[in-house]
Amino acid sequence: MGYSIYIGELIYSAEIEDFIVEKVCVDKAPEFSGDFMSAKNNSRHPSYGGWSSFCKETDLYDLFFNSENGLMHEHPGCVIIQKQHGIIIKKALLKRQQASNLPPGFNPNQDPILARLIWLDYWVSWALENCKNPAIYNN
C-alpha cells in the first residue's frame, strides 16, 4: 500500500464528488533510468514509509505532513500549491544537488532521493506556471 500523488490542475470530479488532479504527461518532464513509475508524468506512487523517509531525508516532512497545513495532511486529500511551497522544494533540491556525488536515478550508483526531488520540483514549478488552480492530490 502507498500513496498515489498527482500534481497539476485542481478539478472537480462528479464521479467521486470531490476535487482531484488528473494524470498529465509532458514531453519536457524529467525521466530517470530505473524509474518505471513516473515516465514524464505528474504522478508518483511511493509506499507510505518510502515517502515519509524521503520527506525526512530532504527536510520536507513538515511541508507535507504538518497536521494543520501540510500538503498531505489529509489522506486522501487535495491542497492548493502556493509559490512558497515551490521555494521550499527548490531549496531542498539545491541542497541535495550540492551534497550528492551521484547522478539522479533509480539504479545502483544513482541517487533516488535526488531524482525524486527533481521530479517534485519540476511538477510543482510546472503547476505554478501552467495551472489556474495548482494543486497536489493524494489518494
C-alpha positions in Angstrom: 0.0 0.0 0.0 1.1 3.6 -0.5 0.2 7.0 -1.9 -0.8 8.0 -5.4 0.4 11.6 -5.7 -0.6 13.9 -8.6 0.5 17.5 -9.1 -1.4 19.8 -11.5 -4.7 21.5 -12.1 -7.4 21.1 -9.4 -10.6 19.8 -10.9 -13.9 18.7 -9.6 -14.8 15.0 -10.2 -18.5 14.5 -10.3 -17.9 10.7 -10.3 -16.4 10.8 -6.8 -17.9 14.1 -5.8 -14.6 15.6 -4.7 -11.6 17.6 -6.0 -8.8 15.7 -7.8 -5.8 16.2 -10.1 -5.7 14.1 -13.2 -2.7 12.4 -14.7 -0.8 14.6 -17.2 2.3 13.8 -19.4 4.7 16.5 -20.6 7.4 15.8 -23.1 9.9 18.1 -21.2 9.3 16.4 -17.8 12.3 14.7 -16.3 12.7 11.0 -16.8 15.2 8.8 -14.9 16.8 5.4 -15.6 15.3 2.7 -13.5 12.1 4.8 -12.9 9.2 2.8 -14.1 6.7 4.9 -12.1 6.5 8.4 -13.5 7.7 8.3 -17.1 7.3 12.0 -17.8 4.1 12.3 -15.9 2.8 14.1 -12.9 2.2 11.1 -10.7 4.2 9.1 -8.3 3.1 6.0 -6.3 5.5 5.6 -3.3 4.9 3.5 -0.3 3.8 5.2 2.9 7.2 4.6 4.5 9.1 5.4 1.4 7.5 8.9 1.1 7.9 9.5 4.8 11.6 8.6 4.6 12.1 10.8 1.5 10.4 13.8 3.3 12.5 13.3 6.4 15.8 12.9 4.4 15.1 16.1 2.5 13.8 18.2 5.4 10.4 18.4 3.6 8.5 16.4 6.3 6.8 19.4 7.8 5.9 20.8 4.3 4.0 17.6 3.6 2.8 16.3 6.9 2.3 19.3 9.2 -1.1 18.4 10.8 -2.6 21.9 10.1 -1.3 22.9 6.7 0.9 20.2 5.2 0.5 19.4 1.5 -0.6 15.9 2.5 -2.0 16.5 6.0 -5.2 14.6 4.9 -5.2 11.3 3.1 -6.8 11.2 0.7 -6.8 14.9 0.1 -6.2 17.8 -2.2 -4.3 21.0 -1.4 -3.6 24.1 -3.4 0.1 24.6 -4.1 1.4 28.1 -3.4 4.6 29.8 -4.5 6.3 29.4 -1.1 5.9 25.6 -1.4 7.9 25.8 -4.6 10.6 27.8 -3.0 10.9 25.3 -0.1 11.2 22.4 -2.6 13.7 24.3 -4.7 15.9 24.9 -1.7 15.8 21.2 -0.8 16.8 20.3 -4.4 19.7 22.7 -4.4 20.9 21.4 -1.1 20.8 17.8 -2.3 22.5 18.7 -5.6 25.4 20.2 -3.7 25.7 17.2 -1.3 25.3 14.4 -3.8 28.1 13.0 -5.9 25.8 10.6 -7.7 23.6 11.2 -10.8 19.8 11.1 -10.2 18.2 7.8 -10.9 16.9 4.6 -9.5 19.7 2.2 -10.5 22.8 1.3 -8.4 25.3 4.1 -8.1 22.5 6.7 -8.7 20.7 9.0 -6.2 17.0 8.2 -6.0 16.4 11.0 -3.5 17.8 13.5 -6.0 15.7 12.0 -8.7 12.5 12.3 -6.6 13.4 15.9 -5.7 14.0 16.8 -9.4 10.6 15.3 -10.2 8.9 17.1 -7.4 10.5 20.5 -8.2 9.6 20.1 -11.9 6.0 19.3 -11.3 5.4 21.9 -8.6 7.0 24.6 -10.8 5.0 23.3 -13.8 1.8 23.5 -11.9 2.5 27.0 -10.6 3.3 28.2 -14.1 0.6 26.4 -16.1 -2.4 25.8 -13.9 -5.1 28.3 -12.8 -5.5 26.3 -9.6 -2.3 24.3 -9.0 -2.7 21.5 -6.5 -1.3 18.3 -5.1 -3.7 15.4 -4.7 -3.0 12.2 -2.9 -5.2 9.1 -2.6 
